[in-house]
Amino acid sequence: MNTTATIIFIIAAFTLGAVVIMQRNQIPDRLRRSVAVAAIVMIALAFFLIVYSLASMGS
């Protein structure tokens, strides 16, 4: 697994989540739900990648 790409994705996912939370009032109503769902999916995948990389570190 390419760890550099994984780390970049994890940082980008958490940054997107933080931006969505901090700027939720400035996001237009039409985009708010879809951006929030995309951020949740990316953060869930980032958590999975963190757990997977920790689990595969021992083998």
PyMOL Python script that loads the backbone (N, CA, C, O; Angstrom):
from pymol import cmd

cmd.read_pdbstr("""\
ATOM      1  N   MET A   1       0.843  -1.166   0.000  1.00  0.00           N
ATOM      2  CA  MET A   1       0.000   0.000   0.000  1.00  0.00           C
ATOM      3  C   MET A   1       0.897   1.241   0.000  1.00  0.00           C
ATOM      4  O   MET A   1       1.908   1.285   0.701  1.00  0.00           O
ATOM      5  N   ASN A   2       0.522   2.234  -0.783  1.00  0.00           N
ATOM      6  CA  ASN A   2       1.266   3.476  -0.863  1.00  0.00           C
ATOM      7  C   ASN A   2       0.893   4.357   0.332  1.00  0.00           C
ATOM      8  O   ASN A   2      -0.205   4.910   0.387  1.00  0.00           O
ATOM      9  N   THR A   3       1.800   4.479   1.268  1.00  0.00           N
ATOM     10  CA  THR A   3       1.478   5.212   2.491  1.00  0.00           C
ATOM     11  C   THR A   3       1.388   6.713   2.267  1.00  0.00           C
ATOM     12  O   THR A   3       0.642   7.394   2.970  1.00  0.00           O
ATOM     13  N   THR A   4       2.129   7.239   1.307  1.00  0.00           N
ATOM     14  CA  THR A   4       2.077   8.677   1.049  1.00  0.00           C
ATOM     15  C   THR A   4       0.690   9.089   0.568  1.00  0.00           C
ATOM     16  O   THR A   4       0.131  10.076   1.046  1.00  0.00           O
ATOM     17  N   ALA A   5       0.145   8.347  -0.361  1.00  0.00           N
ATOM     18  CA  ALA A   5      -1.191   8.655  -0.871  1.00  0.00           C
ATOM     19  C   ALA A   5      -2.244   8.484   0.215  1.00  0.00           C
ATOM     20  O   ALA A   5      -3.201   9.256   0.280  1.00  0.00           O
ATOM     21  N   THR A   6      -2.075   7.491   1.057  1.00  0.00           N
ATOM     22  CA  THR A   6      -3.015   7.267   2.155  1.00  0.00           C
ATOM     23  C   THR A   6      -2.989   8.421   3.149  1.00  0.00           C
ATOM     24  O   THR A   6      -4.040   8.892   3.585  1.00  0.00           O
ATOM     25  N   ILE A   7      -1.804   8.871   3.505  1.00  0.00           N
ATOM     26  CA  ILE A   7      -1.679   9.984   4.452  1.00  0.00           C
ATOM     27  C   ILE A   7      -2.262  11.260   3.870  1.00  0.00           C
ATOM     28  O   ILE A   7      -2.927  12.014   4.580  1.00  0.00           O
ATOM     29  N   ILE A   8      -2.023  11.516   2.589  1.00  0.00           N
ATOM     30  CA  ILE A   8      -2.587  12.704   1.935  1.00  0.00           C
ATOM     31  C   ILE A   8      -4.109  12.628   1.931  1.00  0.00           C
ATOM     32  O   ILE A   8      -4.770  13.635   2.184  1.00  0.00           O
ATOM     33  N   PHE A   9      -4.680  11.458   1.649  1.00  0.00           N
ATOM     34  CA  PHE A   9      -6.129  11.305   1.655  1.00  0.00           C
ATOM     35  C   PHE A   9      -6.704  11.529   3.045  1.00  0.00           C
ATOM     36  O   PHE A   9      -7.732  12.190   3.192  1.00  0.00           O
ATOM     37  N   ILE A  10      -6.052  10.987   4.065  1.00  0.00           N
ATOM     38  CA  ILE A  10      -6.537  11.142   5.435  1.00  0.00           C
ATOM     39  C   ILE A  10      -6.527  12.614   5.842  1.00  0.00           C
ATOM     40  O   ILE A  10      -7.490  13.100   6.436  1.00  0.00           O
ATOM     41  N   ILE A  11      -5.454  13.318   5.529  1.00  0.00           N
ATOM     42  CA  ILE A  11      -5.378  14.747   5.852  1.00  0.00           C
ATOM     43  C   ILE A  11      -6.444  15.527   5.093  1.00  0.00           C
ATOM     44  O   ILE A  11      -7.088  16.409   5.661  1.00  0.00           O
ATOM     45  N   ALA A  12      -6.635  15.209   3.818  1.00  0.00           N
ATOM     46  CA  ALA A  12      -7.650  15.916   3.021  1.00  0.00           C
ATOM     47  C   ALA A  12      -9.059  15.644   3.531  1.00  0.00           C
ATOM     48  O   ALA A  12      -9.889  16.553   3.562  1.00  0.00           O
ATOM     49  N   ALA A  13      -9.339  14.411   3.931  1.00  0.00           N
ATOM     50  CA  ALA A  13     -10.677  14.078   4.430  1.00  0.00           C
ATOM     51  C   ALA A  13     -10.993  14.816   5.720  1.00  0.00           C
ATOM     52  O   ALA A  13     -12.079  15.376   5.868  1.00  0.00           O
ATOM     53  N   PHE A  14     -10.053  14.819   6.651  1.00  0.00           N
ATOM     54  CA  PHE A  14     -10.298  15.513   7.911  1.00  0.00           C
ATOM     55  C   PHE A  14     -10.333  17.026   7.726  1.00  0.00           C
ATOM     56  O   PHE A  14     -11.070  17.719   8.428  1.00  0.00           O
ATOM     57  N   THR A  15      -9.549  17.541   6.795  1.00  0.00           N
ATOM     58  CA  THR A  15      -9.589  18.975   6.509  1.00  0.00           C
ATOM     59  C   THR A  15     -10.933  19.365   5.897  1.00  0.00           C
ATOM     60  O   THR A  15     -11.500  20.397   6.255  1.00  0.00           O
ATOM     61  N   LEU A  16     -11.444  18.551   4.981  1.00  0.00           N
ATOM     62  CA  LEU A  16     -12.758  18.821   4.399  1.00  0.00           C
ATOM     63  C   LEU A  16     -13.834  18.801   5.471  1.00  0.00           C
ATOM     64  O   LEU A  16     -14.723  19.653   5.472  1.00  0.00           O
ATOM     65  N   GLY A  17     -13.765  17.844   6.379  1.00  0.00           N
ATOM     66  CA  GLY A  17     -14.728  17.787   7.468  1.00  0.00           C
ATOM     67  C   GLY A  17     -14.672  19.024   8.344  1.00  0.00           C
ATOM     68  O   GLY A  17     -15.710  19.551   8.745  1.00  0.00           O
ATOM     69  N   ALA A  18     -13.470  19.491   8.645  1.00  0.00           N
ATOM     70  CA  ALA A  18     -13.318  20.689   9.476  1.00  0.00           C
ATOM     71  C   ALA A  18     -13.848  21.927   8.758  1.00  0.00           C
ATOM     72  O   ALA A  18     -14.495  22.774   9.374  1.00  0.00           O
ATOM     73  N   VAL A  19     -13.575  22.033   7.466  1.00  0.00           N
ATOM     74  CA  VAL A  19     -14.059  23.182   6.702  1.00  0.00           C
ATOM     75  C   VAL A  19     -15.581  23.177   6.621  1.00  0.00           C
ATOM     76  O   VAL A  19     -16.212  24.228   6.736  1.00  0.00           O
ATOM     77  N   VAL A  20     -16.167  22.018   6.425  1.00  0.00           N
ATOM     78  CA  VAL A  20     -17.630  21.925   6.349  1.00  0.00           C
ATOM     79  C   VAL A  20     -18.250  22.330   7.687  1.00  0.00           C
ATOM     80  O   VAL A  20     -19.267  23.022   7.715  1.00  0.00           O
ATOM     81  N   ILE A  21     -17.644  21.903   8.789  1.00  0.00           N
ATOM     82  CA  ILE A  21     -18.187  22.262  10.100  1.00  0.00           C
ATOM     83  C   ILE A  21     -18.024  23.754  10.370  1.00  0.00           C
ATOM     84  O   ILE A  21     -18.954  24.400  10.852  1.00  0.00           O
ATOM     85  N   MET A  22     -16.847  24.311  10.061  1.00  0.00           N
ATOM     86  CA  MET A  22     -16.602  25.719  10.375  1.00  0.00           C
ATOM     87  C   MET A  22     -17.361  26.676   9.460  1.00  0.00           C
ATOM     88  O   MET A  22     -17.735  27.768   9.886  1.00  0.00           O
ATOM     89  N   GLN A  23     -17.592  26.278   8.208  1.00  0.00           N
ATOM     90  CA  GLN A  23     -18.216  27.176   7.236  1.00  0.00           C
ATOM     91  C   GLN A  23     -19.623  26.735   6.859  1.00  0.00           C
ATOM     92  O   GLN A  23     -20.079  27.036   5.756  1.00  0.00           O
ATOM     93  N   ARG A  24     -20.321  26.032   7.740  1.00  0.00           N
ATOM     94  CA  ARG A  24     -21.625  25.484   7.381  1.00  0.00           C
ATOM     95  C   ARG A  24     -22.671  26.550   7.079  1.00  0.00           C
ATOM     96  O   ARG A  24     -23.623  26.281   6.347  1.00  0.00           O
ATOM     97  N   ASN A  25     -22.520  27.739   7.619  1.00  0.00           N
ATOM     98  CA  ASN A  25     -23.504  28.786   7.349  1.00  0.00           C
ATOM     99  C   ASN A  25     -23.279  29.459   5.994  1.00  0.00           C
ATOM    100  O   ASN A  25     -24.211  30.034   5.432  1.00  0.00           O
ATOM    101  N   GLN A  26     -22.061  29.396   5.467  1.00  0.00           N
ATOM    102  CA  GLN A  26     -21.787  30.014   4.178  1.00  0.00           C
ATOM    103  C   GLN A  26     -22.001  29.080   2.985  1.00  0.00           C
ATOM    104  O   GLN A  26     -22.007  29.536   1.841  1.00  0.00           O
ATOM    105  N   ILE A  27     -22.175  27.785   3.236  1.00  0.00           N
ATOM    106  CA  ILE A  27     -22.412  26.838   2.147  1.00  0.00           C
ATOM    107  C   ILE A  27     -23.860  26.992   1.701  1.00  0.00           C
ATOM    108  O   ILE A  27     -24.762  26.984   2.540  1.00  0.00           O
ATOM    109  N   PRO A  28     -24.106  27.134   0.388  1.00  0.00           N
ATOM    110  CA  PRO A  28     -25.483  27.277  -0.086  1.00  0.00           C
ATOM    111  C   PRO A  28     -26.341  26.058   0.295  1.00  0.00           C
ATOM    112  O   PRO A  28     -25.842  24.940   0.422  1.00  0.00           O
ATOM    113  N   ASP A  29     -27.635  26.309   0.471  1.00  0.00           N
ATOM    114  CA  ASP A  29     -28.548  25.247   0.901  1.00  0.00           C
ATOM    115  C   ASP A  29     -28.568  24.066  -0.058  1.00  0.00           C
ATOM    116  O   ASP A  29     -28.694  22.921   0.377  1.00  0.00           O
ATOM    117  N   ARG A  30     -28.445  24.326  -1.348  1.00  0.00           N
ATOM    118  CA  ARG A  30     -28.508  23.241  -2.338  1.00  0.00           C
ATOM    119  C   ARG A  30     -27.306  22.318  -2.236  1.00  0.00           C
ATOM    120  O   ARG A  30     -27.409  21.141  -2.581  1.00  0.00           O
ATOM    121  N   LEU A  31     -26.162  22.825  -1.768  1.00  0.00           N
ATOM    122  CA  LEU A  31     -24.946  22.022  -1.699  1.00  0.00           C
ATOM    123  C   LEU A  31     -24.667  21.454  -0.310  1.00  0.00           C
ATOM    124  O   LEU A  31     -23.868  20.528  -0.171  1.00  0.00           O
ATOM    125  N   ARG A  32     -25.311  21.995   0.713  1.00  0.00           N
ATOM    126  CA  ARG A  32     -24.959  21.662   2.090  1.00  0.00           C
ATOM    127  C   ARG A  32     -25.070  20.170   2.382  1.00  0.00           C
ATOM    128  O   ARG A  32     -24.151  19.582   2.953  1.00  0.00           O
ATOM    129  N   ARG A  33     -26.176  19.556   2.000  1.00  0.00           N
ATOM    130  CA  ARG A  33     -26.374  18.140   2.312  1.00  0.00           C
ATOM    131  C   ARG A  33     -25.406  17.246   1.536  1.00  0.00           C
ATOM    132  O   ARG A  33     -24.849  16.307   2.103  1.00  0.00           O
ATOM    133  N   SER A  34     -25.200  17.524   0.256  1.00  0.00           N
ATOM    134  CA  SER A  34     -24.313  16.668  -0.536  1.00  0.00           C
ATOM    135  C   SER A  34     -22.856  16.807  -0.106  1.00  0.00           C
ATOM    136  O   SER A  34     -22.120  15.820  -0.103  1.00  0.00           O
ATOM    137  N   VAL A  35     -22.431  18.008   0.255  1.00  0.00           N
ATOM    138  CA  VAL A  35     -21.063  18.200   0.735  1.00  0.00           C
ATOM    139  C   VAL A  35     -20.880  17.509   2.082  1.00  0.00           C
ATOM    140  O   VAL A  35     -19.831  16.916   2.335  1.00  0.00           O
ATOM    141  N   ALA A  36     -21.885  17.580   2.945  1.00  0.00           N
ATOM    142  CA  ALA A  36     -21.800  16.923   4.247  1.00  0.00           C
ATOM    143  C   ALA A  36     -21.742  15.406   4.096  1.00  0.00           C
ATOM    144  O   ALA A  36     -20.971  14.745   4.793  1.00  0.00           O
ATOM    145  N   VAL A  37     -22.540  14.852   3.203  1.00  0.00           N
ATOM    146  CA  VAL A  37     -22.521  13.402   2.979  1.00  0.00           C
ATOM    147  C   VAL A  37     -21.176  12.970   2.394  1.00  0.00           C
ATOM    148  O   VAL A  37     -20.630  11.944   2.800  1.00  0.00           O
ATOM    149  N   ALA A  38     -20.645  13.731   1.456  1.00  0.00           N
ATOM    150  CA  ALA A  38     -19.335  13.413   0.878  1.00  0.00           C
ATOM    151  C   ALA A  38     -18.246  13.466   1.947  1.00  0.00           C
ATOM    152  O   ALA A  38     -17.354  12.618   1.964  1.00  0.00           O
ATOM    153  N   ALA A  39     -18.310  14.444   2.827  1.00  0.00           N
ATOM    154  CA  ALA A  39     -17.320  14.554   3.898  1.00  0.00           C
ATOM    155  C   ALA A  39     -17.430  13.378   4.862  1.00  0.00           C
ATOM    156  O   ALA A  39     -16.412  12.846   5.303  1.00  0.00           O
ATOM    157  N   ILE A  40     -18.654  12.967   5.194  1.00  0.00           N
ATOM    158  CA  ILE A  40     -18.839  11.830   6.100  1.00  0.00           C
ATOM    159  C   ILE A  40     -18.291  10.547   5.487  1.00  0.00           C
ATOM    160  O   ILE A  40     -17.638   9.759   6.172  1.00  0.00           O
ATOM    161  N   VAL A  41     -18.552  10.336   4.205  1.00  0.00           N
ATOM    162  CA  VAL A  41     -18.048   9.133   3.525  1.00  0.00           C
ATOM    163  C   VAL A  41     -16.525   9.135   3.494  1.00  0.00           C
ATOM    164  O   VAL A  41     -15.895   8.108   3.745  1.00  0.00           O
ATOM    165  N   MET A  42     -15.933  10.287   3.186  1.00  0.00           N
ATOM    166  CA  MET A  42     -14.470  10.370   3.129  1.00  0.00           C
ATOM    167  C   MET A  42     -13.845  10.165   4.505  1.00  0.00           C
ATOM    168  O   MET A  42     -12.811   9.506   4.616  1.00  0.00           O
ATOM    169  N   ILE A  43     -14.449  10.712   5.545  1.00  0.00           N
ATOM    170  CA  ILE A  43     -13.909  10.537   6.896  1.00  0.00           C
ATOM    171  C   ILE A  43     -14.044   9.081   7.340  1.00  0.00           C
ATOM    172  O   ILE A  43     -13.142   8.548   7.986  1.00  0.00           O
ATOM    173  N   ALA A  44     -15.150   8.440   7.004  1.00  0.00           N
ATOM    174  CA  ALA A  44     -15.318   7.017   7.341  1.00  0.00           C
ATOM    175  C   ALA A  44     -14.265   6.166   6.634  1.00  0.00           C
ATOM    176  O   ALA A  44     -13.697   5.252   7.232  1.00  0.00           O
ATOM    177  N   LEU A  45     -14.008   6.463   5.369  1.00  0.00           N
ATOM    178  CA  LEU A  45     -12.971   5.733   4.634  1.00  0.00           C
ATOM    179  C   LEU A  45     -11.593   6.014   5.225  1.00  0.00           C
ATOM    180  O   LEU A  45     -10.755   5.114   5.283  1.00  0.00           O
ATOM    181  N   ALA A  46     -11.350   7.230   5.659  1.00  0.00           N
ATOM    182  CA  ALA A  46     -10.063   7.563   6.285  1.00  0.00           C
ATOM    183  C   ALA A  46      -9.879   6.775   7.581  1.00  0.00           C
ATOM    184  O   ALA A  46      -8.791   6.260   7.838  1.00  0.00           O
ATOM    185  N   PHE A  47     -10.930   6.676   8.401  1.00  0.00           N
ATOM    186  CA  PHE A  47     -10.843   5.870   9.621  1.00  0.00           C
ATOM    187  C   PHE A  47     -10.562   4.409   9.280  1.00  0.00           C
ATOM    188  O   PHE A  47      -9.749   3.764   9.941  1.00  0.00           O
ATOM    189  N   PHE A  48     -11.227   3.887   8.254  1.00  0.00           N
ATOM    190  CA  PHE A  48     -10.976   2.509   7.839  1.00  0.00           C
ATOM    191  C   PHE A  48      -9.520   2.328   7.410  1.00  0.00           C
ATOM    192  O   PHE A  48      -8.889   1.332   7.765  1.00  0.00           O
ATOM    193  N   LEU A  49      -8.990   3.275   6.655  1.00  0.00           N
ATOM    194  CA  LEU A  49      -7.601   3.174   6.213  1.00  0.00           C
ATOM    195  C   LEU A  49      -6.626   3.253   7.380  1.00  0.00           C
ATOM    196  O   LEU A  49      -5.590   2.588   7.363  1.00  0.00           O
ATOM    197  N   ILE A  50      -6.938   4.049   8.383  1.00  0.00           N
ATOM    198  CA  ILE A  50      -6.082   4.125   9.570  1.00  0.00           C
ATOM    199  C   ILE A  50      -6.077   2.790  10.299  1.00  0.00           C
ATOM    200  O   ILE A  50      -5.019   2.282  10.670  1.00  0.00           O
ATOM    201  N   VAL A  51      -7.266   2.222  10.504  1.00  0.00           N
ATOM    202  CA  VAL A  51      -7.360   0.934  11.208  1.00  0.00           C
ATOM    203  C   VAL A  51      -6.700  -0.166  10.391  1.00  0.00           C
ATOM    204  O   VAL A  51      -6.014  -1.019  10.954  1.00  0.00           O
ATOM    205  N   TYR A  52      -6.892  -0.165   9.082  1.00  0.00           N
ATOM    206  CA  TYR A  52      -6.288  -1.181   8.224  1.00  0.00           C
ATOM    207  C   TYR A  52      -4.766  -1.083   8.252  1.00  0.00           C
ATOM    208  O   TYR A  52      -4.081  -2.104   8.321  1.00  0.00           O
ATOM    209  N   SER A  53      -4.233   0.131   8.200  1.00  0.00           N
ATOM    210  CA  SER A  53      -2.786   0.271   8.192  1.00  0.00           C
ATOM    211  C   SER A  53      -2.202  -0.134   9.539  1.00  0.00           C
ATOM    212  O   SER A  53      -1.112  -0.704   9.585  1.00  0.00           O
ATOM    213  N   LEU A  54      -2.909   0.151  10.651  1.00  0.00           N
ATOM    214  CA  LEU A  54      -2.428  -0.290  11.952  1.00  0.00           C
ATOM    215  C   LEU A  54      -2.505  -1.804  12.090  1.00  0.00           C
ATOM    216  O   LEU A  54      -1.623  -2.413  12.694  1.00  0.00           O
ATOM    217  N   ALA A  55      -3.544  -2.418  11.541  1.00  0.00           N
ATOM    218  CA  ALA A  55      -3.701  -3.870  11.629  1.00  0.00           C
ATOM    219  C   ALA A  55      -2.666  -4.598  10.767  1.00  0.00           C
ATOM    220  O   ALA A  55      -2.180  -5.663  11.147  1.00  0.00           O
ATOM    221  N   SER A  56      -2.334  -4.029   9.619  1.00  0.00           N
ATOM    222  CA  SER A  56      -1.391  -4.694   8.726  1.00  0.00           C
ATOM    223  C   SER A  56       0.056  -4.354   9.078  1.00  0.00           C
ATOM    224  O   SER A  56       0.977  -4.910   8.480  1.00  0.00           O
ATOM    225  N   MET A  57       0.271  -3.463  10.027  1.00  0.00           N
ATOM    226  CA  MET A  57       1.634  -3.092  10.410  1.00  0.00           C
ATOM    227  C   MET A  57       2.367  -4.249  11.065  1.00  0.00           C
ATOM    228  O   MET A  57       3.582  -4.380  10.915  1.00  0.00           O
ATOM    229  N   GLY A  58       1.641  -5.085  11.788  1.00  0.00           N
ATOM    230  CA  GLY A  58       2.288  -6.183  12.499  1.00  0.00           C
ATOM    231  C   GLY A  58       2.670  -7.347  11.615  1.00  0.00           C
ATOM    232  O   GLY A  58       3.526  -8.148  11.990  1.00  0.00           O
ATOM    233  N   SER A  59       2.057  -7.461  10.449  1.00  0.00           N
ATOM    234  CA  SER A  59       2.363  -8.635   9.618  1.00  0.00           C
ATOM    235  C   SER A  59       3.290  -8.317   8.479  1.00  0.00           C
ATOM    236  O   SER A  59       3.635  -9.204   7.697  1.00  0.00           O
TER     237      SER A  59
END
""", "prot")
cmd.dss("prot")
cmd.show_as("cartoon", "prot")
cmd.util.cbc("prot")
cmd.orient("prot")
